[in-house]
Each structure stands twice: as structure tokens, then as C-alpha cells.
Amino acid sequence: MASSTSTAAGTQSPRKPLGFLQHAKKHKHSFIQFFAMTGILLLSVRSLGQKYRMHDLLDDTTALREERDNLTNRMDRIKRDLRREASLESSGLFAARLRSLFGDD
């Protein structure tokens, strides 16, 4: 009996580990599921990044609008002050020059 077990053990080949491709073929369903889940995760991360980028762009748009409004108000005040000073001049040359510069008819 002892000889039969030793002979059986001697004739068995040691189990060889599967390579990556052979393992992938054997467990095809698991690999497909893994790659699908990885793809979904990457798309989710990308979507989240785009969401925060859109939020930042909206903040930038709001800040730029406020800056534009402030600059417009400042230009209007400067024009108003220049016209007031031009109206104080007796010759009217300064007022005529300002009208031509500002495009007023």
C-alpha cells in the first residue's frame, strides 16, 4: 500500500500556476465585470471633476460680471465728472472735444 501511494505521488505532476492570460480566460466573467466597474468608477470621477469645474466657472462668471458692472459705473462717473468740468469752461472747446471723444452728438 505504501508503494502504491508513493508511485501515485511520484507520477503526479506538480500543479503549475496559470499565467495572466490563461487566468483571464478561465475567469472571463469576473474580468469583464472588473473592467466594467473600473470604467464606471472612472466616469464617475470624471463627472465629479466636471461638476466642480462648472461650479468654479459659474463663480468666475459672477465675479467677472460684477467687475464689468463696477468698471462701467466708474467710466460713467468719470464721463459725468469730465462733462461737468467741461460745462464750467467758458470757451466750450473742452466740451466739444469730449463730445467727439465719447461719440455724443
KOLDO-917456 format. One record per atom (N, C-alpha, C): atom name; residue in one letter; residue number from 1; x, y, z. Coordinates in pm, 1 decimal, m for minus. Layout:
! residues N
<atom: CA	type: a	seq: NUM	c1: X	c2: Y	c3: Z>
...
//
This chain:
! residues 105
<atom: N	type: m	seq: 1	c1: 80.0	c2: m117.4	c3: 0.0>
<atom: CA	type: m	seq: 1	c1: 0.0	c2: 0.0	c3: 0.0>
<atom: C	type: m	seq: 1	c1: 85.0	c2: 124.7	c3: 0.0>
<atom: N	type: a	seq: 2	c1: 190.7	c2: 118.1	c3: 73.4>
<atom: CA	type: a	seq: 2	c1: 277.5	c2: 233.4	c3: 80.8>
<atom: C	type: a	seq: 2	c1: 340.9	c2: 259.9	c3: m53.3>
<atom: N	type: s	seq: 3	c1: 373.8	c2: 150.5	c3: m126.3>
<atom: CA	type: s	seq: 3	c1: 436.4	c2: 169.2	c3: m255.9>
<atom: C	type: s	seq: 3	c1: 339.6	c2: 228.1	c3: m356.9>
<atom: N	type: s	seq: 4	c1: 211.3	c2: 196.5	c3: m347.2>
<atom: CA	type: s	seq: 4	c1: 113.7	c2: 249.6	c3: m442.2>
<atom: C	type: s	seq: 4	c1: 91.1	c2: 398.7	c3: m419.9>
<atom: N	type: t	seq: 5	c1: 95.5	c2: 442.9	c3: m296.0>
<atom: CA	type: t	seq: 5	c1: 78.3	c2: 584.9	c3: m270.9>
<atom: C	type: t	seq: 5	c1: 202.2	c2: 662.6	c3: m313.0>
<atom: N	type: s	seq: 6	c1: 318.1	c2: 604.2	c3: m294.2>
<atom: CA	type: s	seq: 6	c1: 439.5	c2: 674.8	c3: m336.6>
<atom: C	type: s	seq: 6	c1: 447.8	c2: 678.8	c3: m488.2>
<atom: N	type: t	seq: 7	c1: 402.1	c2: 572.9	c3: m556.0>
<atom: CA	type: t	seq: 7	c1: 404.3	c2: 573.0	c3: m701.9>
<atom: C	type: t	seq: 7	c1: 303.9	c2: 673.8	c3: m755.2>
<atom: N	type: a	seq: 8	c1: 189.6	c2: 680.9	c3: m691.7>
<atom: CA	type: a	seq: 8	c1: 88.7	c2: 775.7	c3: m738.6>
<atom: C	type: a	seq: 8	c1: 137.5	c2: 917.5	c3: m716.0>
<atom: N	type: a	seq: 9	c1: 203.5	c2: 937.4	c3: m604.5>
<atom: CA	type: a	seq: 9	c1: 253.5	c2: 1071.0	c3: m576.4>
<atom: C	type: a	seq: 9	c1: 367.6	c2: 1105.2	c3: m670.5>
<atom: N	type: g	seq: 10	c1: 447.2	c2: 1006.2	c3: m710.0>
<atom: CA	type: g	seq: 10	c1: 559.6	c2: 1031.0	c3: m799.2>
<atom: C	type: g	seq: 10	c1: 515.6	c2: 1059.0	c3: m941.3>
<atom: N	type: t	seq: 11	c1: 405.4	c2: 1004.1	c3: m985.4>
<atom: CA	type: t	seq: 11	c1: 360.2	c2: 1024.5	c3: m1122.9>
<atom: C	type: t	seq: 11	c1: 279.5	c2: 1152.7	c3: m1139.3>
<atom: N	type: q	seq: 12	c1: 230.7	c2: 1206.2	c3: m1031.3>
<atom: CA	type: q	seq: 12	c1: 154.2	c2: 1330.9	c3: m1042.6>
<atom: C	type: q	seq: 12	c1: 249.3	c2: 1445.8	c3: m1071.8>
<atom: N	type: s	seq: 13	c1: 209.2	c2: 1528.4	c3: m1166.4>
<atom: CA	type: s	seq: 13	c1: 291.2	c2: 1646.5	c3: m1195.2>
<atom: C	type: s	seq: 13	c1: 249.6	c2: 1757.8	c3: m1100.6>
<atom: N	type: p	seq: 14	c1: 345.1	c2: 1835.2	c3: m1055.5>
<atom: CA	type: p	seq: 14	c1: 308.1	c2: 1945.1	c3: m965.9>
<atom: C	type: p	seq: 14	c1: 216.7	c2: 2043.0	c3: m1039.9>
<atom: N	type: r	seq: 15	c1: 124.9	c2: 2101.2	c3: m968.4>
<atom: CA	type: r	seq: 15	c1: 27.8	c2: 2192.2	c3: m1030.2>
<atom: C	type: r	seq: 15	c1: 97.9	c2: 2322.1	c3: m1068.1>
<atom: N	type: k	seq: 16	c1: 88.3	c2: 2358.0	c3: m1193.9>
<atom: CA	type: k	seq: 16	c1: 156.0	c2: 2476.2	c3: m1247.1>
<atom: C	type: k	seq: 16	c1: 61.2	c2: 2596.0	c3: m1236.6>
<atom: N	type: p	seq: 17	c1: 107.7	c2: 2707.9	c3: m1182.9>
<atom: CA	type: p	seq: 17	c1: 19.3	c2: 2825.0	c3: m1172.6>
<atom: C	type: p	seq: 17	c1: m14.4	c2: 2877.6	c3: m1312.4>
<atom: N	type: l	seq: 18	c1: m136.4	c2: 2923.2	c3: m1326.2>
<atom: CA	type: l	seq: 18	c1: m181.3	c2: 2975.7	c3: m1454.7>
<atom: C	type: l	seq: 18	c1: m120.0	c2: 3113.5	c3: m1479.1>
<atom: N	type: g	seq: 19	c1: m90.7	c2: 3142.2	c3: m1605.2>
<atom: CA	type: g	seq: 19	c1: m43.5	c2: 3274.9	c3: m1640.8>
<atom: C	type: g	seq: 19	c1: m160.2	c2: 3373.3	c3: m1639.1>
<atom: N	type: f	seq: 20	c1: m130.0	c2: 3499.1	c3: m1656.9>
<atom: CA	type: f	seq: 20	c1: m233.4	c2: 3602.6	c3: m1650.4>
<atom: C	type: f	seq: 20	c1: m341.4	c2: 3580.8	c3: m1756.1>
<atom: N	type: l	seq: 21	c1: m300.2	c2: 3554.1	c3: m1880.1>
<atom: CA	type: l	seq: 21	c1: m398.7	c2: 3537.0	c3: m1987.8>
<atom: C	type: l	seq: 21	c1: m481.5	c2: 3410.2	c3: m1968.9>
<atom: N	type: q	seq: 22	c1: m417.1	c2: 3303.8	c3: m1924.5>
<atom: CA	type: q	seq: 22	c1: m491.7	c2: 3180.0	c3: m1901.1>
<atom: C	type: q	seq: 22	c1: m591.2	c2: 3199.8	c3: m1785.7>
<atom: N	type: h	seq: 23	c1: m546.2	c2: 3271.4	c3: m1684.5>
<atom: CA	type: h	seq: 23	c1: m633.8	c2: 3300.3	c3: m1571.9>
<atom: C	type: h	seq: 23	c1: m751.6	c2: 3386.7	c3: m1617.4>
<atom: N	type: a	seq: 24	c1: m723.7	c2: 3484.2	c3: m1704.6>
<atom: CA	type: a	seq: 24	c1: m829.8	c2: 3571.7	c3: m1756.1>
<atom: C	type: a	seq: 24	c1: m929.5	c2: 3491.2	c3: m1838.6>
<atom: N	type: k	seq: 25	c1: m880.8	c2: 3398.3	c3: m1918.8>
<atom: CA	type: k	seq: 25	c1: m971.5	c2: 3315.0	c3: m1999.0>
<atom: C	type: k	seq: 25	c1: m1058.3	c2: 3228.1	c3: m1909.2>
<atom: N	type: k	seq: 26	c1: m996.9	c2: 3176.3	c3: m1803.1>
<atom: CA	type: k	seq: 26	c1: m1069.7	c2: 3086.3	c3: m1714.3>
<atom: C	type: k	seq: 26	c1: m1178.1	c2: 3161.6	c3: m1636.5>
<atom: N	type: h	seq: 27	c1: m1146.9	c2: 3284.4	c3: m1596.1>
<atom: CA	type: h	seq: 27	c1: m1240.4	c2: 3365.7	c3: m1516.7>
<atom: C	type: h	seq: 27	c1: m1284.6	c2: 3487.7	c3: m1596.7>
<atom: N	type: k	seq: 28	c1: m1329.6	c2: 3464.3	c3: m1718.5>
<atom: CA	type: k	seq: 28	c1: m1365.5	c2: 3572.4	c3: m1810.4>
<atom: C	type: k	seq: 28	c1: m1474.3	c2: 3662.7	c3: m1752.4>
<atom: N	type: h	seq: 29	c1: m1574.9	c2: 3605.5	c3: m1692.1>
<atom: CA	type: h	seq: 29	c1: m1686.5	c2: 3683.2	c3: m1637.8>
<atom: C	type: h	seq: 29	c1: m1638.2	c2: 3780.8	c3: m1530.4>
<atom: N	type: s	seq: 30	c1: m1551.5	c2: 3735.3	c3: m1443.7>
<atom: CA	type: s	seq: 30	c1: m1500.1	c2: 3821.5	c3: m1336.3>
<atom: C	type: s	seq: 30	c1: m1418.3	c2: 3937.0	c3: m1393.2>
<atom: N	type: f	seq: 31	c1: m1337.8	c2: 3908.9	c3: m1495.3>
<atom: CA	type: f	seq: 31	c1: m1256.4	c2: 4014.8	c3: m1554.8>
<atom: C	type: f	seq: 31	c1: m1343.1	c2: 4117.7	c3: m1626.0>
<atom: N	type: i	seq: 32	c1: m1444.8	c2: 4070.5	c3: m1696.3>
<atom: CA	type: i	seq: 32	c1: m1534.4	c2: 4164.6	c3: m1764.9>
<atom: C	type: i	seq: 32	c1: m1604.9	c2: 4252.5	c3: m1662.5>
<atom: N	type: q	seq: 33	c1: m1651.1	c2: 4194.2	c3: m1555.4>
<atom: CA	type: q	seq: 33	c1: m1717.5	c2: 4270.6	c3: m1450.5>
<atom: C	type: q	seq: 33	c1: m1620.5	c2: 4371.1	c3: m1386.6>
<atom: N	type: f	seq: 34	c1: m1497.8	c2: 4328.4	c3: m1363.5>
<atom: CA	type: f	seq: 34	c1: m1397.1	c2: 4416.9	c3: m1304.9>
<atom: C	type: f	seq: 34	c1: m1370.5	c2: 4537.0	c3: m1396.1>
<atom: N	type: f	seq: 35	c1: m1351.6	c2: 4512.9	c3: m1525.4>
<atom: CA	type: f	seq: 35	c1: m1323.4	c2: 4623.9	c3: m1617.0>
<atom: C	type: f	seq: 35	c1: m1444.2	c2: 4715.7	c3: m1633.7>
<atom: N	type: a	seq: 36	c1: m1564.2	c2: 4658.0	c3: m1631.8>
<atom: CA	type: a	seq: 36	c1: m1685.2	c2: 4741.7	c3: m1641.1>
<atom: C	type: a	seq: 36	c1: m1697.4	c2: 4831.4	c3: m1518.0>
<atom: N	type: m	seq: 37	c1: m1675.1	c2: 4776.5	c3: m1401.5>
<atom: CA	type: m	seq: 37	c1: m1684.0	c2: 4855.5	c3: m1278.3>
<atom: C	type: m	seq: 37	c1: m1574.5	c2: 4962.4	c3: m1272.5>
<atom: N	type: t	seq: 38	c1: m1455.7	c2: 4928.7	c3: m1321.5>
<atom: CA	type: t	seq: 38	c1: m1347.3	c2: 5026.6	c3: m1326.6>
<atom: C	type: t	seq: 38	c1: m1384.6	c2: 5140.5	c3: m1420.6>
<atom: N	type: g	seq: 39	c1: m1443.5	c2: 5107.9	c3: m1534.7>
<atom: CA	type: g	seq: 39	c1: m1486.8	c2: 5210.7	c3: m1628.4>
<atom: C	type: g	seq: 39	c1: m1592.5	c2: 5301.4	c3: m1568.4>
<atom: N	type: i	seq: 40	c1: m1687.7	c2: 5243.0	c3: m1498.5>
<atom: CA	type: i	seq: 40	c1: m1791.7	c2: 5322.6	c3: m1433.6>
<atom: C	type: i	seq: 40	c1: m1731.4	c2: 5413.0	c3: m1326.1>
<atom: N	type: l	seq: 41	c1: m1637.7	c2: 5361.5	c3: m1250.7>
<atom: CA	type: l	seq: 41	c1: m1571.7	c2: 5442.5	c3: m1147.8>
<atom: C	type: l	seq: 41	c1: m1497.9	c2: 5560.2	c3: m1210.1>
<atom: N	type: l	seq: 42	c1: m1424.2	c2: 5534.9	c3: m1317.1>
<atom: CA	type: l	seq: 42	c1: m1350.1	c2: 5642.5	c3: m1382.3>
<atom: C	type: l	seq: 42	c1: m1443.7	c2: 5748.4	c3: m1440.4>
<atom: N	type: l	seq: 43	c1: m1554.3	c2: 5706.3	c3: m1498.6>
<atom: CA	type: l	seq: 43	c1: m1652.4	c2: 5801.8	c3: m1549.8>
<atom: C	type: l	seq: 43	c1: m1713.9	c2: 5884.2	c3: m1437.2>
<atom: N	type: s	seq: 44	c1: m1737.3	c2: 5821.6	c3: m1323.5>
<atom: CA	type: s	seq: 44	c1: m1792.9	c2: 5894.2	c3: m1208.9>
<atom: C	type: s	seq: 44	c1: m1695.7	c2: 5999.2	c3: m1157.7>
<atom: N	type: v	seq: 45	c1: m1569.6	c2: 5963.0	c3: m1149.3>
<atom: CA	type: v	seq: 45	c1: m1467.9	c2: 6058.4	c3: m1103.5>
<atom: C	type: v	seq: 45	c1: m1457.1	c2: 6174.6	c3: m1202.1>
<atom: N	type: r	seq: 46	c1: m1459.9	c2: 6143.8	c3: m1330.7>
<atom: CA	type: r	seq: 46	c1: m1453.3	c2: 6248.9	c3: m1432.9>
<atom: C	type: r	seq: 46	c1: m1574.6	c2: 6340.4	c3: m1424.0>
<atom: N	type: s	seq: 47	c1: m1691.6	c2: 6283.4	c3: m1404.7>
<atom: CA	type: s	seq: 47	c1: m1814.2	c2: 6361.9	c3: m1392.9>
<atom: C	type: s	seq: 47	c1: m1809.2	c2: 6452.4	c3: m1270.2>
<atom: N	type: l	seq: 48	c1: m1758.0	c2: 6400.7	c3: m1162.2>
<atom: CA	type: l	seq: 48	c1: m1745.6	c2: 6480.9	c3: m1040.5>
<atom: C	type: l	seq: 48	c1: m1650.3	c2: 6597.9	c3: m1062.7>
<atom: N	type: g	seq: 49	c1: m1539.0	c2: 6572.9	c3: m1130.2>
<atom: CA	type: g	seq: 49	c1: m1445.0	c2: 6680.4	c3: m1161.2>
<atom: C	type: g	seq: 49	c1: m1508.2	c2: 6786.2	c3: m1249.0>
<atom: N	type: q	seq: 50	c1: m1588.1	c2: 6744.5	c3: m1346.9>
<atom: CA	type: q	seq: 50	c1: m1655.7	c2: 6841.1	c3: m1433.6>
<atom: C	type: q	seq: 50	c1: m1759.0	c2: 6921.4	c3: m1356.5>
<atom: N	type: k	seq: 51	c1: m1824.5	c2: 6857.8	c3: m1260.4>
<atom: CA	type: k	seq: 51	c1: m1923.0	c2: 6928.2	c3: m1177.8>
<atom: C	type: k	seq: 51	c1: m1856.0	c2: 7041.2	c3: m1101.0>
<atom: N	type: y	seq: 52	c1: m1742.5	c2: 7013.4	c3: m1038.9>
<atom: CA	type: y	seq: 52	c1: m1672.7	c2: 7117.2	c3: m963.3>
<atom: C	type: y	seq: 52	c1: m1614.2	c2: 7223.7	c3: m1055.5>
<atom: N	type: r	seq: 53	c1: m1571.5	c2: 7184.5	c3: m1174.8>
<atom: CA	type: r	seq: 53	c1: m1520.5	c2: 7282.7	c3: m1270.7>
<atom: C	type: r	seq: 53	c1: m1631.9	c2: 7376.6	c3: m1314.6>
<atom: N	type: m	seq: 54	c1: m1751.3	c2: 7322.9	c3: m1338.3>
<atom: CA	type: m	seq: 54	c1: m1865.2	c2: 7406.5	c3: m1375.0>
<atom: C	type: m	seq: 54	c1: m1899.0	c2: 7503.5	c3: m1261.9>
<atom: N	type: h	seq: 55	c1: m1892.1	c2: 7455.8	c3: m1139.3>
<atom: CA	type: h	seq: 55	c1: m1919.8	c2: 7542.6	c3: m1024.1>
<atom: C	type: h	seq: 55	c1: m1817.9	c2: 7656.2	c3: m1018.3>
<atom: N	type: d	seq: 56	c1: m1691.6	c2: 7624.5	c3: m1040.0>
<atom: CA	type: d	seq: 56	c1: m1587.2	c2: 7727.0	c3: m1040.3>
<atom: C	type: d	seq: 56	c1: m1606.9	c2: 7825.7	c3: m1154.7>
<atom: N	type: l	seq: 57	c1: m1646.7	c2: 7777.3	c3: m1271.3>
<atom: CA	type: l	seq: 57	c1: m1670.9	c2: 7866.2	c3: m1385.4>
<atom: C	type: l	seq: 57	c1: m1788.9	c2: 7958.8	c3: m1359.9>
<atom: N	type: l	seq: 58	c1: m1891.8	c2: 7908.5	c3: m1292.6>
<atom: CA	type: l	seq: 58	c1: m2004.9	c2: 7994.7	c3: m1257.7>
<atom: C	type: l	seq: 58	c1: m1961.6	c2: 8103.6	c3: m1160.3>
<atom: N	type: d	seq: 59	c1: m1877.3	c2: 8067.3	c3: m1064.4>
<atom: CA	type: d	seq: 59	c1: m1824.2	c2: 8168.2	c3: m971.6>
<atom: C	type: d	seq: 59	c1: m1741.8	c2: 8272.5	c3: m1046.0>
<atom: N	type: d	seq: 60	c1: m1659.2	c2: 8227.1	c3: m1140.3>
<atom: CA	type: d	seq: 60	c1: m1578.4	c2: 8319.9	c3: m1219.7>
<atom: C	type: d	seq: 60	c1: m1666.7	c2: 8411.6	c3: m1302.9>
<atom: N	type: t	seq: 61	c1: m1773.9	c2: 8357.6	c3: m1360.2>
<atom: CA	type: t	seq: 61	c1: m1865.6	c2: 8438.4	c3: m1439.9>
<atom: C	type: t	seq: 61	c1: m1930.9	c2: 8546.1	c3: m1354.9>
<atom: N	type: t	seq: 62	c1: m1972.4	c2: 8510.2	c3: m1235.9>
<atom: CA	type: t	seq: 62	c1: m2033.8	c2: 8606.9	c3: m1144.8>
<atom: C	type: t	seq: 62	c1: m1934.5	c2: 8716.9	c3: m1108.0>
<atom: N	type: a	seq: 63	c1: m1812.4	c2: 8678.4	c3: m1077.7>
<atom: CA	type: a	seq: 63	c1: m1709.9	c2: 8777.0	c3: m1041.5>
<atom: C	type: a	seq: 63	c1: m1678.8	c2: 8869.2	c3: m1159.4>
<atom: N	type: l	seq: 64	c1: m1671.8	c2: 8814.4	c3: m1279.9>
<atom: CA	type: l	seq: 64	c1: m1643.9	c2: 8897.0	c3: m1397.9>
<atom: C	type: l	seq: 64	c1: m1758.8	c2: 8993.3	c3: m1426.9>
<atom: N	type: r	seq: 65	c1: m1881.9	c2: 8948.4	c3: m1407.4>
<atom: CA	type: r	seq: 65	c1: m1996.3	c2: 9039.6	c3: m1426.7>
<atom: C	type: r	seq: 65	c1: m1992.6	c2: 9154.2	c3: m1326.9>
<atom: N	type: e	seq: 66	c1: m1962.4	c2: 9122.4	c3: m1201.9>
<atom: CA	type: e	seq: 66	c1: m1952.6	c2: 9228.0	c3: m1100.6>
<atom: C	type: e	seq: 66	c1: m1841.7	c2: 9325.8	c3: m1136.5>
<atom: N	type: e	seq: 67	c1: m1728.3	c2: 9274.6	c3: m1180.7>
<atom: CA	type: e	seq: 67	c1: m1616.9	c2: 9361.5	c3: m1219.4>
<atom: C	type: e	seq: 67	c1: m1655.1	c2: 9447.9	c3: m1338.7>
<atom: N	type: r	seq: 68	c1: m1724.4	c2: 9388.6	c3: m1437.5>
<atom: CA	type: r	seq: 68	c1: m1769.4	c2: 9465.7	c3: m1553.8>
<atom: C	type: r	seq: 68	c1: m1863.8	c2: 9577.5	c3: m1511.1>
<atom: N	type: d	seq: 69	c1: m1957.7	c2: 9545.9	c3: m1421.3>
<atom: CA	type: d	seq: 69	c1: m2051.8	c2: 9646.9	c3: m1373.9>
<atom: C	type: d	seq: 69	c1: m1979.5	c2: 9758.7	c3: m1299.7>
<atom: N	type: n	seq: 70	c1: m1882.3	c2: 9721.7	c3: m1217.3>
<atom: CA	type: n	seq: 70	c1: m1804.7	c2: 9823.3	c3: m1143.8>
<atom: C	type: n	seq: 70	c1: m1726.8	c2: 9912.8	c3: m1239.8>
<atom: N	type: l	seq: 71	c1: m1666.5	c2: 9853.1	c3: m1343.1>
<atom: CA	type: l	seq: 71	c1: m1592.1	c2: 9933.1	c3: m1440.9>
<atom: C	type: l	seq: 71	c1: m1684.7	c2: 10024.5	c3: m1520.3>
<atom: N	type: t	seq: 72	c1: m1802.9	c2: 9975.3	c3: m1555.2>
<atom: CA	type: t	seq: 72	c1: m1899.9	c2: 10057.6	c3: m1627.9>
<atom: C	type: t	seq: 72	c1: m1943.5	c2: 10176.0	c3: m1542.4>
<atom: N	type: n	seq: 73	c1: m1972.0	c2: 10149.9	c3: m1415.9>
<atom: CA	type: n	seq: 73	c1: m2010.3	c2: 10258.9	c3: m1324.7>
<atom: C	type: n	seq: 73	c1: m1897.6	c2: 10360.1	c3: m1309.5>
<atom: N	type: r	seq: 74	c1: m1775.7	c2: 10310.7	c3: m1299.3>
<atom: CA	type: r	seq: 74	c1: m1660.4	c2: 10400.8	c3: m1285.1>
<atom: C	type: r	seq: 74	c1: m1642.5	c2: 10486.3	c3: m1410.1>
<atom: N	type: m	seq: 75	c1: m1656.7	c2: 10424.8	c3: m1528.8>
<atom: CA	type: m	seq: 75	c1: m1644.7	c2: 10502.1	c3: m1653.7>
<atom: C	type: m	seq: 75	c1: m1755.2	c2: 10606.9	c3: m1663.1>
<atom: N	type: d	seq: 76	c1: m1875.9	c2: 10571.6	c3: m1622.4>
<atom: CA	type: d	seq: 76	c1: m1986.9	c2: 10667.3	c3: m1625.4>
<atom: C	type: d	seq: 76	c1: m1961.5	c2: 10784.6	c3: m1531.2>
<atom: N	type: r	seq: 77	c1: m1908.2	c2: 10754.9	c3: m1412.5>
<atom: CA	type: r	seq: 77	c1: m1875.6	c2: 10864.0	c3: m1317.7>
<atom: C	type: r	seq: 77	c1: m1767.3	c2: 10955.5	c3: m1374.3>
<atom: N	type: i	seq: 78	c1: m1665.5	c2: 10894.9	c3: m1436.2>
<atom: CA	type: i	seq: 78	c1: m1556.6	c2: 10974.5	c3: m1495.0>
<atom: C	type: i	seq: 78	c1: m1610.6	c2: 11062.7	c3: m1607.7>
<atom: N	type: k	seq: 79	c1: m1694.5	c2: 11006.0	c3: m1694.4>
<atom: CA	type: k	seq: 79	c1: m1754.1	c2: 11085.3	c3: m1802.6>
<atom: C	type: k	seq: 79	c1: m1839.0	c2: 11199.2	c3: m1747.5>
<atom: N	type: r	seq: 80	c1: m1920.2	c2: 11167.4	c3: m1647.4>
<atom: CA	type: r	seq: 80	c1: m2005.9	c2: 11269.6	c3: m1587.3>
<atom: C	type: r	seq: 80	c1: m1922.7	c2: 11383.0	c3: m1527.8>
<atom: N	type: d	seq: 81	c1: m1814.9	c2: 11346.1	c3: m1456.0>
<atom: CA	type: d	seq: 81	c1: m1729.0	c2: 11448.8	c3: m1396.0>
<atom: C	type: d	seq: 81	c1: m1658.7	c2: 11532.4	c3: m1502.5>
<atom: N	type: l	seq: 82	c1: m1611.9	c2: 11467.8	c3: m1610.0>
<atom: CA	type: l	seq: 82	c1: m1546.4	c2: 11542.0	c3: m1718.0>
<atom: C	type: l	seq: 82	c1: m1643.7	c2: 11636.0	c3: m1787.1>
<atom: N	type: r	seq: 83	c1: m1765.5	c2: 11591.4	c3: m1810.4>
<atom: CA	type: r	seq: 83	c1: m1866.0	c2: 11679.1	c3: m1872.8>
<atom: C	type: r	seq: 83	c1: m1900.9	c2: 11796.4	c3: m1782.4>
<atom: N	type: r	seq: 84	c1: m1907.6	c2: 11769.5	c3: m1652.0>
<atom: CA	type: r	seq: 84	c1: m1937.5	c2: 11878.8	c3: m1558.6>
<atom: C	type: r	seq: 84	c1: m1825.8	c2: 11983.4	c3: m1561.6>
<atom: N	type: e	seq: 85	c1: m1700.0	c2: 11935.0	c3: m1563.2>
<atom: CA	type: e	seq: 85	c1: m1588.3	c2: 12030.0	c3: m1570.7>
<atom: C	type: e	seq: 85	c1: m1588.3	c2: 12104.1	c3: m1704.0>
<atom: N	type: a	seq: 86	c1: m1623.1	c2: 12033.4	c3: m1812.4>
<atom: CA	type: a	seq: 86	c1: m1626.1	c2: 12097.2	c3: m1944.0>
<atom: C	type: a	seq: 86	c1: m1735.5	c2: 12201.8	c3: m1951.3>
<atom: N	type: s	seq: 87	c1: m1845.7	c2: 12179.2	c3: m1882.0>
<atom: CA	type: s	seq: 87	c1: m1953.7	c2: 12278.1	c3: m1884.8>
<atom: C	type: s	seq: 87	c1: m1915.1	c2: 12406.2	c3: m1810.7>
<atom: N	type: l	seq: 88	c1: m1820.0	c2: 12394.7	c3: m1719.3>
<atom: CA	type: l	seq: 88	c1: m1775.1	c2: 12513.4	c3: m1645.0>
<atom: C	type: l	seq: 88	c1: m1681.0	c2: 12601.1	c3: m1728.2>
<atom: N	type: e	seq: 89	c1: m1620.6	c2: 12542.3	c3: m1830.6>
<atom: CA	type: e	seq: 89	c1: m1528.6	c2: 12619.3	c3: m1914.9>
<atom: C	type: e	seq: 89	c1: m1611.4	c2: 12709.8	c3: m2006.7>
<atom: N	type: s	seq: 90	c1: m1565.4	c2: 12832.7	c3: m2022.3>
<atom: CA	type: s	seq: 90	c1: m1643.9	c2: 12931.7	c3: m2097.1>
<atom: C	type: s	seq: 90	c1: m1630.0	c2: 12916.9	c3: m2248.6>
<atom: N	type: s	seq: 91	c1: m1515.4	c2: 12867.9	c3: m2297.8>
<atom: CA	type: s	seq: 91	c1: m1494.9	c2: 12862.6	c3: m2443.4>
<atom: C	type: s	seq: 91	c1: m1574.6	c2: 12750.5	c3: m2510.4>
<atom: N	type: g	seq: 92	c1: m1602.4	c2: 12641.5	c3: m2442.9>
<atom: CA	type: g	seq: 92	c1: m1677.8	c2: 12530.4	c3: m2499.4>
<atom: C	type: g	seq: 92	c1: m1593.1	c2: 12434.7	c3: m2581.6>
<atom: N	type: l	seq: 93	c1: m1463.1	c2: 12461.5	c3: m2595.1>
<atom: CA	type: l	seq: 93	c1: m1375.4	c2: 12372.9	c3: m2672.4>
<atom: C	type: l	seq: 93	c1: m1359.5	c2: 12236.7	c3: m2604.5>
<atom: N	type: f	seq: 94	c1: m1345.1	c2: 12240.6	c3: m2473.6>
<atom: CA	type: f	seq: 94	c1: m1328.2	c2: 12115.7	c3: m2398.4>
<atom: C	type: f	seq: 94	c1: m1453.7	c2: 12027.6	c3: m2410.1>
<atom: N	type: a	seq: 95	c1: m1570.6	c2: 12089.3	c3: m2400.3>
<atom: CA	type: a	seq: 95	c1: m1696.4	c2: 12015.3	c3: m2411.4>
<atom: C	type: a	seq: 95	c1: m1711.8	c2: 11956.2	c3: m2551.6>
<atom: N	type: a	seq: 96	c1: m1672.9	c2: 12032.9	c3: m2655.0>
<atom: CA	type: a	seq: 96	c1: m1682.6	c2: 11983.5	c3: m2792.6>
<atom: C	type: a	seq: 96	c1: m1587.4	c2: 11865.0	c3: m2812.4>
<atom: N	type: r	seq: 97	c1: m1469.7	c2: 11876.6	c3: m2757.4>
<atom: CA	type: r	seq: 97	c1: m1371.8	c2: 11767.7	c3: m2769.7>
<atom: C	type: r	seq: 97	c1: m1420.8	c2: 11641.6	c3: m2698.0>
<atom: N	type: l	seq: 98	c1: m1478.8	c2: 11658.8	c3: m2580.7>
<atom: CA	type: l	seq: 98	c1: m1532.3	c2: 11542.6	c3: m2507.8>
<atom: C	type: l	seq: 98	c1: m1647.0	c2: 11477.3	c3: m2584.9>
<atom: N	type: r	seq: 99	c1: m1733.9	c2: 11557.6	c3: m2643.3>
<atom: CA	type: r	seq: 99	c1: m1843.8	c2: 11500.2	c3: m2720.7>
<atom: C	type: r	seq: 99	c1: m1791.8	c2: 11417.5	c3: m2836.2>
<atom: N	type: s	seq: 100	c1: m1686.2	c2: 11466.6	c3: m2902.7>
<atom: CA	type: s	seq: 100	c1: m1630.9	c2: 11389.5	c3: m3013.6>
<atom: C	type: s	seq: 100	c1: m1561.0	c2: 11261.7	c3: m2964.4>
<atom: N	type: l	seq: 101	c1: m1496.1	c2: 11269.6	c3: m2849.8>
<atom: CA	type: l	seq: 101	c1: m1430.5	c2: 11151.4	c3: m2793.2>
<atom: C	type: l	seq: 101	c1: m1532.0	c2: 11045.6	c3: m2747.6>
<atom: N	type: f	seq: 102	c1: m1636.2	c2: 11089.9	c3: m2682.0>
<atom: CA	type: f	seq: 102	c1: m1736.5	c2: 10997.1	c3: m2627.4>
<atom: C	type: f	seq: 102	c1: m1839.3	c2: 10954.6	c3: m2730.6>
<atom: N	type: g	seq: 103	c1: m1837.7	c2: 11015.9	c3: m2846.7>
<atom: CA	type: g	seq: 103	c1: m1932.7	c2: 10980.0	c3: m2950.9>
<atom: C	type: g	seq: 103	c1: m2069.5	c2: 11038.1	c3: m2929.8>
<atom: N	type: d	seq: 104	c1: m2079.6	c2: 11140.7	c3: m2848.2>
<atom: CA	type: d	seq: 104	c1: m2207.2	c2: 11207.9	c3: m2826.9>
<atom: C	type: d	seq: 104	c1: m2229.6	c2: 11307.1	c3: m2940.0>
<atom: N	type: d	seq: 105	c1: m2351.6	c2: 11314.2	c3: m2991.7>
<atom: CA	type: d	seq: 105	c1: m2383.5	c2: 11411.8	c3: m3095.9>
<atom: C	type: d	seq: 105	c1: m2458.2	c2: 11528.1	c3: m3042.9>
//
